[in-house]
Amino acid sequence: TDIEKGTYPHFMLKEIDEQPFVIRKIIQEYQNENDEIKLDPEIRQAMKDCDRIYIIAAGTSYHAGLLGKQFIEKLANIPVEVHVASEFSYNMPLLSEKPLFVYISQSGETADSRSVLVQTKELGHPALTVTNVPGSTLSREADYTMHLHAGPEIAVASTKAYTAQMAVLAILAVDTARAKGIELDFDPMQELAIVATAMEALTDQKEKLEDLASEYLSTTRNCFFIGRGIDYYVGLEGSLKLKEISYIQAEGFAGGELKHGTIALIEDGTPVIALATQENVNYSIRGNVQEVEARGANSMIISMEGLNKDGDAFVIPQVHDLMTPLVSVIPLQLVSYYAALHRDCDVDKPRNLAKSVTVE
Ligand code: AGP
């Protein structure tokens, strides 16, 4: 490829570090001279016209979709369903009267998503693709495209595309809210600028995250991620990152769900990474940490400034509640990266995986 790693040992590390720039690029690309959101008016209309949004995606893009649902429901007041592409085609839910399909795909080439697109186009439903590759199959075959502007993502493990997807979905949600006349005290560009600065503060703390990776993950066979609310979704992404590049068996769970079975797996020394970035669940997620610690878990709490407590392993800077995933995922990406390095794994090209999955 023409893309160079420069001084970086791996594309993944380079792409993690690029995230603040990508967020700033998105702010630029989605704003006009009057500081208004710049968006294809047809997309705005399609968002206004639909009565329900169906997000279709796979892997990390699916995880971004789970957060996209939060943005769209909370800000624009439109119900959203998020579906794994490979399940949707033969397990189609009952559709609303006026559905809008949103395909989230870094590559725009994921076969599972494409087969759903073909199916929903046949049914006559409008489709918007959110992708890093305009001109890709999913972009060409959908009615509308929103570009992630993340620059080429080479590492198999997706990092900057994930945060770009969430940023673009937040902007889309706010644009829709404004078009519908909903009053918000949430300026997405301002919040994203704060996110970019926070991201920089985190990519500057690699040594600390490398230490955490060696302390918690250098020899373990498994690892759990827990969180509540949107922290749960970020935990799903953290666990996917860890398993795909370090081959540690990792699972993300909703904090409250642990006691319904999974807690049986906690043994002496099992690492449990808990996210605590949401005020409304701070107390309860910390309760879950105590439960696993009482069974011997080696817990690592990643909290947000203002909600942190003594003994937390890592604290992220304060950002808007809804924006925490864009920031809290960075220590998870870096911890996975260093865990994979310590375990001598091929970080950029993990075994059995391809960058885009073009077979169903
Ligand atoms: C992420 O780290 C993965 N390698 C993978 O889950 C990926 O997100 C998935 O295959 C979807 O790809 P897409 O975004 O290009 O459609």
Residues whose N, C-alpha, C, O or C-beta is under 5 A from the ligand:
A	BS01	AGP	A58 G59 T60 S61 I104 S105 Q106 S107 G108 T110 V156 A157 S158 K355 S356 V357
